[in-house]
Amino acid sequence: MFAGNVLGRLQVIWVLKNLGEKKNKMAKTDIISSSLNTLNMYASQAKKVCFISPSSKLLISVFKKIKDLGYIKEFEVIDDGKGKVVKIELTGKINECRAIRPRNSVKFAELEKFEKRFLPARNFGFLIISTPQGIITHVEAKQKKVGGKLIAYVF
């Protein structure tokens, strides 16, 4: 169709370029999963700083809990006008950090079952759970004797 002239070739290049840009601007369906996969990738490459965008209140709460556990040094939420970007300084202690899909509801009595399923050994790593009392680890949930929804695991 455009093969004969230079203008036609430029139009084809422009269309292909714009199709690629639209492909990359697709909406993310699970912010927590993609953010924790990005964090896991940067940790496995021994990077010191990681930038994650977009973010949510739940994701920031998960990062606070991971920071309290000592797996990340510091994180900062930066508002860039379009959305919020999270800058994370890594410690190098993360072996694996993943979201749990689907978000299973877990009772206090079932915590041990999910601990065996997602963590490599006893007393090694943490399950992150969303409860009515906020984001807590499975150890805190056992102490408080509460259940909730499984969000992620880190070890």
Protein Blocks (a to p, Z undefined) as FASTA:
>chain_A
ZZmpmklmmmmmmmmmmmmmmmmmpccfblmlmmmmmmmmmmmnopabdcdddddfklmm
mmmmmmmnopafbdcdddehjaccdddddehlafbdcdddddddddfklmmmmmmmmpmb
ghiajdddddfkbccdfklmmmnopadddfbdcZZ
